[in-house]
Amino acid sequence: MKIKRCVLLVLGANLIQWFCLPGTAISSPQFNRTLPPALAQMLSHSVYTAPSTSNKTYVTVYFKIPNDMLLFTHTDTMYTAKAEVTVALETSKGEVAESRIIQKEVQTKEFVDTNSKQLAAEDKAVFLVEPGRYKLIINLLDLSTRKPVTISETLTAPSFHTKTLACSEIRFFNKTKNRLPEESDFPVLPAARGPEDSLIWTQFYLYTREPSSPHKVIYSIINVQGKNLYQDSLTFIPGTEIKSMYYSIGQALDIGKYFISVSIANKNQSVYQKNEFFIKGKGQTALLDNPRLFIKALKYIADKNDYKKISEAPLQEQQDLLAAFWKERDPNPGTEINELENEFYRRVNYVNINFSQHREKADGWQTDMGRVYIIYGPPTEIERMDTPRSATQISRYEIWYYRNIGKKFIFVDRYGSQHFILVSEE
């Protein structure tokens, strides 16, 4: 039987806080405004389209199933979990254009691995379809619990052959020994380079109607402020209508989020493609857009002296102070991953995606909902209600219950603008 656990931790001077370690039974609720349920968020996936030698388009769906999503059973010296993944593409008429059923079996000798969010079973489904819009459906069925998790989204299979010059999306691959990445390799999901990696590969397909003409490609690495940090260029003759292009990112970069942009031009036309990637620190599994932003959110869990010392330090010193701060609070010092640090980063990422107020120019961590979520995590239950203010205005209420610690928070959006403020805490 798989055991779930939470640890009660004290952060700062008087702040009592529940932080759940990998395998927690507390799940994130469904926030109707943005994201699907927490389990669906854990099922990470990526869609990649590429040209083919026919008029059709390749659609490759990559997915990863963290061990923590599955129920493991113990037999002899092995823990085993089994799952069935169905990947399907539906047309606008609701008809199934293509589908694949993939059986997965995960085994480990260590119980701790069964609760891991980092260890994951990975696979892909490849389709060759007519260009157009489709609905992607991924259904994960745990064969022990028989409980399904389904995610869906719309996607477009572009028509490469109707263009004179085009390129596919950019993929990222880990460093490969003595060779370039191959189509059979699994890309990095999400795209991130860790401290143990000397480089990360990028790859995309170029499609051109002029394979005998010179083409120029410009690679640029850009930070979140839009500053161009590095740039490389290459002039070449493709020699074939479809050419696989590679570029390695090995430059020294600080922790944070970056973009790789690719611009390709021949004498008649140019195309542009861009994708994001992250640089991670040692033991870090959460992805940080802007480390300084996360330092600001640290005010909710650090005491005033620690927060002042870290927030006012120079950038390089900040990283050292942060490392020391989290090392003191590592619930499992014997492991490489600091679960508490990563849970904090995950929560800040979550609230910035879900609760940012663009009209008020407030990041999610600055809102009342963001603050409560960062401190207490996902509520065990959410109650929603609407109250008419006038013929044209509605006030919305959300009540967050934390049954495990006996707390309740009431938020109100007085004018239906998605700007929720905290009006009661019990």
C-alpha positions as CSV (number, residue, x, y, z in Angstrom):
1,M,0.0,0.0,0.0
2,K,1.3,3.5,-0.8
3,I,1.6,5.7,2.2
4,K,1.1,9.5,1.9
5,R,2.6,11.9,4.3
6,C,2.7,15.6,5.3
7,V,5.1,17.3,7.7
8,L,4.2,20.2,10.0
9,L,7.1,22.7,9.8
10,V,7.7,26.0,11.6
11,L,9.1,28.7,9.4
12,G,10.3,32.1,10.6
13,A,9.6,33.2,14.2
14,N,6.0,32.2,14.8
15,L,4.7,30.9,11.5
16,I,3.2,27.4,11.6
17,Q,2.9,26.0,8.1
18,W,1.9,22.8,6.4
19,F,4.2,21.9,3.6
20,C,3.5,18.5,2.0
21,L,6.3,16.3,0.9
22,P,6.2,14.3,-2.4
23,G,3.2,11.9,-2.2
24,T,0.9,14.2,-0.2
25,A,-2.8,13.3,-0.1
26,I,-3.7,17.0,-0.2
27,S,-4.5,17.8,-3.9
28,S,-4.8,21.2,-5.5
29,P,-8.4,22.1,-6.3
30,Q,-9.8,23.0,-9.7
31,F,-9.6,26.8,-10.2
32,N,-12.2,27.4,-12.9
33,R,-10.5,30.5,-14.1
34,T,-7.4,28.9,-15.4
35,L,-5.8,25.5,-14.7
36,P,-7.2,21.9,-14.5
37,P,-7.0,19.8,-11.4
38,A,-3.6,19.1,-9.8
39,L,-3.3,15.5,-11.1
40,A,-3.8,16.7,-14.6
41,Q,-1.1,19.4,-14.0
42,M,1.3,16.6,-12.9
43,L,0.9,14.8,-16.2
44,S,3.3,16.9,-18.2
45,H,3.3,16.8,-22.0
46,S,4.5,18.6,-25.0
47,V,3.3,18.7,-28.7
48,Y,5.8,18.9,-31.6
49,T,4.9,19.3,-35.2
50,A,7.2,18.7,-38.1
51,P,7.1,18.5,-41.9
52,S,7.0,15.2,-43.8
53,T,7.9,14.2,-47.4
54,S,4.2,14.1,-48.2
55,N,1.7,16.9,-47.8
56,K,0.8,15.7,-44.3
57,T,2.3,16.8,-41.0
58,Y,3.9,14.9,-38.2
59,V,2.4,15.5,-34.8
60,T,4.4,14.0,-31.9
61,V,2.9,14.0,-28.4
62,Y,5.5,13.5,-25.6
63,F,4.3,12.8,-22.1
64,K,5.7,12.1,-18.6
65,I,4.0,10.3,-15.8
66,P,5.5,11.1,-12.4
67,N,5.7,8.1,-10.0
68,D,3.7,10.0,-7.5
69,M,0.6,9.8,-9.8
70,L,0.6,6.0,-9.7
71,L,-0.4,3.5,-7.1
72,F,2.5,1.0,-6.5
73,T,2.0,-2.5,-5.2
74,H,4.7,-4.4,-3.3
75,T,5.6,-7.9,-4.4
76,D,8.8,-9.6,-3.1
77,T,11.5,-7.0,-3.4
78,M,9.9,-4.8,-6.1
79,Y,7.3,-2.0,-6.2
80,T,5.3,-2.1,-9.4
81,A,2.7,0.3,-11.0
82,K,0.9,-0.2,-14.2
83,A,-0.9,2.3,-16.4
84,E,-2.6,2.7,-19.7
85,V,-2.3,5.9,-21.7
86,T,-4.6,6.8,-24.6
87,V,-3.6,9.6,-26.9
88,A,-6.1,10.7,-29.5
89,L,-6.6,13.5,-32.0
90,E,-10.2,14.6,-32.7
91,T,-11.4,16.6,-35.7
92,S,-13.6,19.7,-35.3
93,K,-16.6,17.3,-35.9
94,G,-15.6,15.2,-32.9
95,E,-14.4,12.3,-35.0
96,V,-11.2,10.4,-33.9
97,A,-8.6,11.1,-36.6
98,E,-5.8,9.1,-34.9
99,S,-5.3,7.4,-31.6
100,R,-2.7,5.3,-29.8
101,I,-3.0,3.1,-26.6
102,I,0.3,2.7,-24.7
103,Q,0.9,0.4,-21.8
104,K,3.4,1.5,-19.2
105,E,4.9,-0.5,-16.3
106,V,7.1,1.1,-13.7
107,Q,9.2,-0.8,-11.2
108,T,11.5,0.2,-8.4
109,K,13.2,-1.4,-5.4
110,E,13.0,1.7,-3.3
111,F,9.8,2.7,-1.6
112,V,10.8,6.4,-1.5
113,D,10.9,6.3,-5.4
114,T,7.2,5.5,-5.5
115,N,6.4,9.0,-4.1
116,S,8.8,10.8,-6.4
117,K,7.7,13.7,-8.5
118,Q,11.0,13.7,-10.3
119,L,11.1,10.1,-11.4
120,A,8.7,9.5,-14.3
121,A,7.7,7.1,-17.0
122,E,8.0,8.8,-20.4
123,D,6.8,7.9,-23.9
124,K,5.4,9.4,-27.0
125,A,2.7,9.0,-29.7
126,V,3.5,9.9,-33.3
127,F,0.8,10.7,-35.8
128,L,0.9,11.7,-39.5
129,V,-2.2,13.8,-40.2
130,E,-3.7,16.3,-42.6
131,P,-2.9,19.9,-41.7
132,G,-5.6,21.5,-39.6
133,R,-7.0,22.0,-36.1
134,Y,-7.5,19.1,-33.8
135,K,-8.4,18.4,-30.2
136,L,-5.7,16.5,-28.3
137,I,-6.9,14.2,-25.6
138,I,-4.6,12.4,-23.2
139,N,-6.2,9.9,-20.8
140,L,-4.1,8.2,-18.1
141,L,-5.7,5.1,-16.5
142,D,-4.0,3.7,-13.4
143,L,-4.6,0.0,-13.8
144,S,-4.6,-0.5,-10.0
145,T,-7.1,2.2,-8.9
146,R,-8.9,2.3,-12.3
147,K,-9.1,6.0,-11.8
148,P,-8.6,8.1,-15.0
149,V,-6.9,11.5,-15.4
150,T,-7.7,13.3,-18.6
151,I,-6.3,16.5,-20.2
152,S,-7.3,18.0,-23.5
153,E,-6.3,21.0,-25.6
154,T,-6.6,22.3,-29.1
155,L,-3.6,22.2,-31.5
156,T,-2.9,23.1,-35.0
157,A,-1.0,20.9,-37.4
158,P,0.6,23.5,-39.8
159,S,0.8,23.0,-43.5
160,F,4.5,23.3,-44.2
161,H,4.2,22.4,-47.9
162,T,2.0,25.4,-48.7
163,K,4.9,27.7,-47.7
164,T,8.2,28.5,-49.4
165,L,10.1,28.7,-46.1
166,A,9.0,27.4,-42.7
167,C,10.5,25.9,-39.6
168,S,9.1,23.7,-36.8
169,E,9.0,24.4,-33.1
170,I,12.2,24.3,-31.1
171,R,12.9,21.2,-29.1
172,F,15.5,20.7,-26.3
173,F,17.6,17.6,-25.7
174,N,20.2,16.7,-23.1
175,K,23.8,16.3,-24.1
176,T,24.4,13.1,-26.0
177,K,27.8,11.3,-26.0
178,N,29.7,11.6,-29.3
179,R,26.6,12.3,-31.4
180,L,23.8,14.7,-32.1
181,P,20.3,14.1,-30.7
182,E,18.2,11.7,-32.7
183,E,14.5,11.5,-33.4
184,S,14.3,8.5,-31.0
185,D,15.7,10.5,-28.1
186,F,13.2,12.0,-25.6
187,P,13.4,15.8,-25.3
188,V,13.9,17.6,-22.0
189,L,10.4,18.3,-20.4
190,P,10.3,21.0,-19.2
191,A,13.2,22.5,-21.1
192,A,15.9,23.1,-18.4
193,R,19.6,22.9,-18.0
194,G,20.9,21.8,-14.6
195,P,24.2,22.5,-13.0
196,E,25.4,19.0,-13.9
197,D,24.8,19.7,-17.6
198,S,27.6,21.3,-19.6
199,L,25.1,22.1,-22.4
200,I,21.6,21.5,-23.7
201,W,20.8,20.9,-27.4
202,T,18.2,22.7,-29.4
203,Q,16.7,21.2,-32.6
204,F,14.2,22.1,-35.2
205,Y,13.3,21.3,-38.8
206,L,13.7,23.7,-41.6
207,Y,11.5,23.4,-44.7
208,T,12.5,25.3,-47.8
209,R,11.5,25.3,-51.5
210,E,15.0,26.6,-52.4
211,P,17.3,23.9,-51.0
212,S,20.2,25.0,-53.3
213,S,20.2,28.7,-52.3
214,P,22.2,30.1,-49.3
215,H,20.3,30.5,-46.1
216,K,21.3,32.4,-43.0
217,V,20.3,31.4,-39.5
218,I,20.8,33.6,-36.4
219,Y,20.5,32.1,-32.9
220,S,19.9,34.5,-30.0
221,I,19.7,33.9,-26.3
222,I,17.5,36.5,-24.6
223,N,16.7,37.1,-20.9
224,V,13.2,37.9,-19.5
225,Q,13.9,41.6,-19.7
226,G,14.3,41.2,-23.5
227,K,18.1,41.8,-23.5
228,N,20.1,39.9,-26.2
229,L,22.8,38.1,-24.2
230,Y,24.4,35.9,-26.9
231,Q,24.1,35.6,-30.7
232,D,25.6,33.2,-33.3
233,S,25.0,33.1,-37.0
234,L,25.6,30.6,-39.8
235,T,25.2,30.8,-43.6
236,F,24.6,27.4,-45.3
237,I,23.1,25.7,-48.2
238,P,20.4,23.2,-47.0
239,G,20.8,20.7,-49.9
240,T,17.4,19.2,-49.1
241,E,13.9,20.5,-48.6
242,I,13.7,19.3,-45.0
243,K,16.8,19.8,-42.9
244,S,17.3,19.1,-39.2
245,M,19.1,22.0,-37.5
246,Y,21.0,21.9,-34.2
247,Y,22.4,24.4,-31.8
248,S,24.0,23.8,-28.3
249,I,23.4,26.2,-25.4
250,G,26.5,26.0,-23.3
251,Q,27.0,29.6,-22.3
252,A,27.4,30.6,-18.7
253,L,23.9,31.8,-17.5
254,D,22.5,32.6,-14.1
255,I,19.6,30.8,-12.6
256,G,16.3,31.8,-14.3
257,K,14.2,31.9,-17.4
258,Y,15.6,32.6,-20.9
259,F,14.5,32.4,-24.5
260,I,16.2,31.0,-27.6
261,S,15.2,32.6,-30.8
262,V,15.9,31.4,-34.3
263,S,15.7,33.6,-37.4
264,I,16.2,32.0,-40.8
265,A,16.3,33.9,-44.1
266,N,17.1,33.3,-47.8
267,K,17.1,35.9,-50.6
268,N,13.3,35.9,-50.8
269,Q,11.9,35.3,-47.3
270,S,12.5,35.0,-43.6
271,V,10.9,33.0,-40.7
272,Y,11.2,33.3,-37.0
273,Q,10.8,30.8,-34.1
274,K,11.2,31.2,-30.3
275,N,11.0,29.0,-27.2
276,E,11.7,29.3,-23.5
277,F,14.1,27.4,-21.4
278,F,15.4,27.5,-17.8
279,I,18.7,27.3,-15.9
280,K,18.4,25.5,-12.6
281,G,20.5,25.4,-9.5
282,K,21.8,22.4,-7.7
283,G,18.9,20.3,-6.3
284,Q,16.4,22.6,-7.8
285,T,13.4,21.0,-9.5
286,A,11.0,24.0,-9.6
287,L,11.6,26.4,-12.5
288,L,12.2,30.0,-11.6
289,D,11.2,32.7,-14.1
290,N,12.8,35.5,-12.1
291,P,14.8,34.6,-9.0
292,R,14.4,38.2,-7.6
293,L,10.6,37.8,-7.7
294,F,10.8,34.6,-5.6
295,I,13.0,36.4,-3.1
296,K,10.2,39.1,-2.7
297,A,7.7,36.3,-2.0
298,L,10.0,34.9,0.7
299,K,8.7,37.7,3.0
300,Y,5.7,35.4,3.7
301,I,7.8,32.6,5.3
302,A,11.1,34.2,6.4
303,D,11.5,36.2,9.6
304,K,12.2,39.9,9.1
305,N,16.0,39.7,9.7
306,D,16.5,36.9,7.2
307,Y,14.3,38.5,4.6
308,K,16.1,41.9,4.9
309,K,19.5,40.3,4.7
310,I,18.6,38.3,1.6
311,S,16.6,40.9,-0.2
312,E,19.1,43.7,0.2
313,A,22.2,41.6,-0.8
314,P,23.9,41.8,-4.2
315,L,22.7,39.2,-6.8
316,Q,25.6,36.8,-6.3
317,E,25.5,37.0,-2.6
318,Q,21.7,36.5,-2.7
319,Q,22.2,33.1,-4.2
320,D,24.6,32.1,-1.5
321,L,22.3,33.4,1.2
322,L,19.3,31.6,-0.3
323,A,21.2,28.3,-0.5
324,A,22.1,28.7,3.2
325,F,18.5,29.6,4.1
326,W,17.0,26.6,2.5
327,K,19.8,24.2,3.7
328,E,18.8,25.0,7.3
329,R,15.2,24.1,6.4
330,D,15.8,20.9,4.4
331,P,13.4,18.3,5.8
332,N,15.6,15.5,4.3
333,P,19.2,16.6,4.3
334,G,20.4,13.3,3.1
335,T,18.8,13.7,-0.3
336,E,19.8,15.9,-3.2
337,I,16.4,17.5,-3.5
338,N,15.1,20.0,-0.9
339,E,11.4,19.3,-0.9
340,L,10.5,22.4,1.1
341,E,12.4,24.8,-1.2
342,N,10.8,23.3,-4.3
343,E,7.3,23.3,-2.8
344,F,7.8,27.0,-2.1
345,Y,8.9,27.7,-5.7
346,R,6.0,25.6,-7.0
347,R,3.5,27.6,-5.0
348,V,4.9,30.9,-6.2
349,N,4.9,29.7,-9.8
350,Y,1.3,28.6,-9.4
351,V,-0.1,31.8,-7.9
352,N,1.7,34.0,-10.5
353,I,0.0,32.0,-13.2
354,N,-3.4,31.9,-11.6
355,F,-3.8,35.0,-9.5
356,S,-1.9,37.8,-11.2
357,Q,-3.9,41.0,-11.6
358,H,-2.8,42.7,-14.8
359,R,-5.2,45.7,-14.4
360,E,-3.8,46.4,-10.9
361,K,-0.3,45.5,-12.1
362,A,0.1,43.0,-9.3
363,D,1.9,39.6,-9.6
364,G,0.0,36.6,-8.2
365,W,2.2,36.5,-5.0
366,Q,1.2,40.0,-4.2
367,T,-2.6,39.2,-4.1
368,D,-4.5,38.0,-1.1
369,M,-5.2,34.6,-2.7
370,G,-1.6,34.3,-3.7
371,R,-0.4,35.1,-0.1
372,V,-2.7,32.5,1.4
373,Y,-1.8,29.9,-1.1
374,I,1.9,30.4,-0.6
375,I,1.6,30.2,3.2
376,Y,-1.0,27.4,3.5
377,G,-0.9,25.6,0.1
378,P,-3.9,24.3,-1.8
379,P,-7.1,24.3,0.1
380,T,-8.8,21.0,0.8
381,E,-12.1,22.4,-0.4
382,I,-13.4,25.5,-2.2
383,E,-16.9,26.9,-2.1
384,R,-18.1,29.4,-4.7
385,M,-21.2,31.6,-4.9
386,D,-22.4,34.6,-6.9
387,T,-24.5,37.5,-5.4
388,P,-26.2,40.0,-7.7
389,R,-25.2,43.7,-6.9
390,S,-27.4,45.2,-9.7
391,A,-28.9,44.3,-13.0
392,T,-25.4,44.3,-14.6
393,Q,-23.0,43.6,-11.7
394,I,-22.3,40.4,-9.7
395,S,-20.2,39.9,-6.6
396,R,-18.4,36.6,-6.5
397,Y,-17.3,34.8,-3.3
398,E,-14.8,32.0,-2.8
399,I,-14.4,30.3,0.5
400,W,-11.2,28.3,1.0
401,Y,-11.3,25.5,3.6
402,Y,-8.2,24.0,5.2
403,R,-9.8,21.1,7.0
404,N,-6.4,19.7,8.1
405,I,-5.5,22.8,10.2
406,G,-9.0,24.1,10.9
407,K,-8.8,27.4,8.9
408,K,-11.2,29.1,6.5
409,F,-10.6,32.1,4.3
410,I,-13.3,34.1,2.5
411,F,-12.5,36.1,-0.6
412,V,-14.8,38.5,-2.5
413,D,-14.7,39.8,-6.0
414,R,-17.0,42.8,-5.6
415,Y,-17.3,43.8,-9.3
416,G,-16.8,40.6,-11.2
417,S,-13.4,41.6,-12.3
418,Q,-11.5,38.6,-11.0
419,H,-9.9,40.8,-8.3
420,F,-10.5,38.8,-5.2
421,I,-9.7,40.4,-1.8
422,L,-9.6,38.7,1.6
423,V,-12.5,39.8,3.8
424,S,-12.5,37.1,6.5
425,E,-10.1,34.7,8.1
426,E,-11.2,32.2,10.7
